[in-house]
C-alpha cells in the first residue's frame, strides 16, 4: 500500500513537472515568435516552367530548398545561385559552381530574376574529324543550364540528311 502511494506521488510529481516544462516551452516559443520583427525579405522571380523543386545556395553558405517553387519566392537578402533543379518529368540540373555559377542578388528594395527551368530545348553540337561527324546532345533550360533526362530507356535519336536523302540515323548514348 505504501509503495502504491509512493508511486502515485512520483507520477503526480512527474506529471506536474512535465506540465511546468511544457508551459515554459510554450512561453519561450511565444516569446521568440513575438520578439522577432518580420525580417526584411527580398523577391526572387523565376523565369522558367515545370519546376518540381529548387535548391538555392547563398554566398554565406545557407541553403534553401523550395518545393514546389512558385514564380515568385520571398527570401532573405543576399547573393544566391541555384545548386540543383528538378523539373516535372524527372529532368535534373546540378550546378556545382561550374559554367552556370552566376550569382543573383536578392535585395529588400528591388526584385531579382533567375532564369532556370523549362521550356527545355534540345541542342546538338556537330564537330567534324576528317570523314567522321561527332555529335553531342544537350538539353538546355531557359538560362542555358544543362539537364539530364529522367527516362534513360528512351535516348534521343538523330538523323543525318544530304538534301532530301537520309544518309544516317541513330541514338545518342548517355555519358
PyMOL commands that set and color helices and strands:
alter all, ss='L'
color gray80, all
select helices_A, chain A and resi 2-35
alter helices_A, ss='H'
color red, helices_A
select strands_A, chain A and resi 41-47+51-58+63-67+72-76+78-87+91-94+104-106+112-115+121-129+132-140+146-147+157-162+165-171
alter strands_A, ss='S'
color yellow, strands_A
deselect
rebuild
show_as cartoon
